Amino acid sequence: MENKVLKFKNYKKQLEKKDYYKVLSYNQLINEAHEALNKMGREDADNELLTDTRLLLLEFIARLDKISTSYSKSIYSLKGKIEDLLK
């Protein structure tokens, strides 16, 4: 039961983070990405950081898909690498 509660809390947190990234301006989204990269350089990438980065990349992909599919495809491959680290 406790495991289900933790999974639900993590899922809720991911939804909140995803919604947060959607309302950011493009510049703010870039700043979030820069901050995530700095964190990854300073410390071991834990699951929470990798999950946040994955959500951040998904938002970039969604926005870039509207502009250029070639840009979004390169970021999509990066997202795949992060998902591999989460496994």
C-alpha positions in Angstrom: 0.0 0.0 0.0 2.8 2.4 0.9 4.4 1.7 -2.5 1.2 2.7 -4.3 1.0 6.0 -2.2 4.6 6.8 -3.2 4.0 6.1 -6.8 0.9 8.3 -6.8 2.8 11.2 -5.1 5.6 10.9 -7.7 3.0 10.8 -10.5 1.3 13.9 -9.1 4.6 15.7 -8.8 5.4 14.8 -12.4 2.1 16.2 -13.6 2.7 19.4 -11.6 6.2 19.8 -13.1 4.8 19.1 -16.6 2.2 21.8 -16.2 4.8 24.1 -14.8 7.0 23.7 -17.8 4.0 24.3 -20.2 3.4 27.8 -18.8 7.0 29.0 -18.9 8.2 31.3 -21.6 10.8 29.9 -24.0 13.5 31.9 -22.2 12.4 30.6 -18.8 12.4 27.0 -20.2 16.0 27.5 -21.4 16.9 28.7 -17.9 15.4 25.6 -16.4 17.3 23.4 -18.8 20.5 25.3 -18.0 19.9 24.8 -14.3 19.2 21.1 -14.8 22.5 20.7 -16.7 24.4 22.4 -13.9 22.8 20.1 -11.4 23.8 17.1 -13.4 27.4 18.4 -13.6 27.6 19.0 -9.8 26.0 15.8 -8.5 25.1 12.3 -9.4 21.9 12.3 -11.5 19.2 10.7 -9.3 15.9 9.5 -10.6 14.1 12.7 -9.7 16.6 14.9 -11.6 16.5 12.6 -14.6 12.6 12.6 -14.5 12.5 16.3 -14.3 15.0 16.6 -17.2 12.9 14.1 -19.2 9.8 16.3 -18.7 11.7 19.4 -19.6 12.9 17.8 -22.8 9.3 16.7 -23.6 8.2 20.3 -23.4 11.1 21.4 -25.7 10.1 18.7 -28.2 6.4 19.8 -28.1 7.4 23.4 -28.8 10.1 22.6 -31.4 7.8 20.3 -33.3 5.8 23.3 -34.2 8.9 25.0 -35.6 11.2 22.3 -37.0 10.9 18.6 -36.8 14.7 18.2 -37.3 15.4 20.1 -34.0 12.8 18.1 -32.1 14.2 14.8 -33.4 17.6 15.5 -32.0 16.2 16.4 -28.6 14.0 13.4 -28.8 17.0 11.2 -29.1 18.5 12.9 -26.0 15.3 12.2 -24.1 15.7 8.5 -25.1 19.1 8.4 -23.5 17.8 9.9 -20.3 15.0 7.3 -20.2 17.6 4.6 -20.6 19.3 5.9 -17.5 16.0 5.8 -15.6 15.6 2.1 -16.3 
